[in-house]
Structure formats: structure tokens, C-alpha cells
Amino acid sequence: MFPRLLPPRSLLGLLVLAGAQTAAAAEADIAHYRLDPVHTRVMFAISHAGFSNAIGTVSGSTGTLAFDPEDWNTAKLEVTVPLDRLDLGDEKWNRAALASNLLDAKDHPIATFTSTRIEPKAPDAASVCGNLQLRGVTREVCLDVKLNALKRHPLPPFRRTAGFSATATLSRKEFGITSWPSVIGDSVELRIEAEATRARSTRHQEDGNKADDTPDIEQDVPTTTPPSNEPTTEPEPTP
């Protein structure tokens, strides 16, 4: 007796299910990381009336990264940047930049970036494009990203860490930041230095027999502790 053949719809359903299971398994194998806010910083430079380029930084960014160095196309990045951590080196400048006629940090206290596509350029480099939301406006921005290192961190808690450098250029006017055009330039150069520590996978937590390359320490603990012989320091105004 011949085996009963599955109806075409049933066969199609099995193929779709098998494909979904394969995709889920591949996703589970991709390492997931969390940005280290202590060692992640956004630097920006913008013309100050043509005399110089004012330089500022924003610290304290948080976010998640899914990353396989063998396949950049599978990478996914989500970042939140707290604008109240902006520092131009002068308190009056800081207040001016965060005021309602510029960044409007009171109503828009954070900027976010979510990757939408990755274009690998080399084994250690890629163009990472995504949606940047700033001051309530969303525009696509592409970052030129370089992988500096992916290895176990030499300091406690010894987690596997990925380090990146990135650059980009954007127009502030495209985000509705148009005040002081004769004093503040339009083109904003971005440089980003970022570190991300590997998150412990759910599958590992469920399997106590599997060894990890990092100790079982809470992920939110700062990723580095300086050696004992190093220091442990850490009307609106016009621009």
C-alpha cells in the first residue's frame, strides 16, 4: 500500500514551519550584547560662526546589540541617547544647546537609533543604516562602523566584550533644528566610541551544565574596575 500523500496546503504549512524553526534557531545562536554606558560616548563637532568647530559629547547611552562577526547582515542595534548628559565644556553652552530653540531636551529628552539595514564593507567594517529620532523628527542616518575588538574583557567581571568606533555626518536642519544659522553650522560630524558586553542567554540559564566564557555576575554591574594603581575619578543664553 502506498503512503498517503499530504495535501499541497499541508505540505506548504510544514515547509513554512520548518523555515520558521530554522530562522529561530539561527536567531538563538546570534550573540546578544548590552551597551556599556560608562564606555560608550557620542562626540559631535559643529561650526561656531566659522571660527572653530565646537566639540561636545553625550555620555550614558544604553541599548542592545545582536551581533555575529561572521555575518554582519544579521546585526541589530537599538540605542537610546540621554540628551541631558550633553557636555560642551561650559554650563551656559550646555543650557543653550538643550533649550527649546535648539535640541528642546525638555520635550524631547532622548534620541534613539534603530538599525534597519547593514552593508558589510570588510570583515571588521560595515555601513550601519537606521532611523535616528531627534527632537521628534525621524530621519535615516548611516554610520561607518569599525569593529575594534571582540574578546573577553581583561578586568572583572571578565565578560565577552565588543568594541566599535563609528562616524557619520548629518544635517541639523533635517531634524528641525534651525535656530542661529549665522552662528551655528548645519553639518554635524559624529564620532561614536562604544563597548557592549555579552548578555547571558536564556538557553544557558536553563542549562546549568553548559559552561560560559564569563562568570555568572549581574549584567548591570559596571564592566570595568580600574586597577588599584589608577585613579577612580570619573532670558536663554546665546551660543
Buried (B, 14 or more C-beta within 10 A) or exposed (E): EEEEEEEEEEEEEEEEEEEEEEEEEEEEEBBBBBBBBEBBBBBBBBBBEEEEEBBBBBBBBBBBBBBEEEEBEBBBBBBBBBBEBBBBEEEEBBBBBBBEEBBBBEEBEBBBBBBEEBEBEEEBBBBBBBEBBBBEEEEEBBBBBBBEEBEEBEEEBBBBBBBBBBEBEBEBEBBEBEBBEEEBBBEBBBBBBBBBBBBBBEEEEEEEEEEEEBEEEEBEEEBBEEEEEEEEEEEEEEB
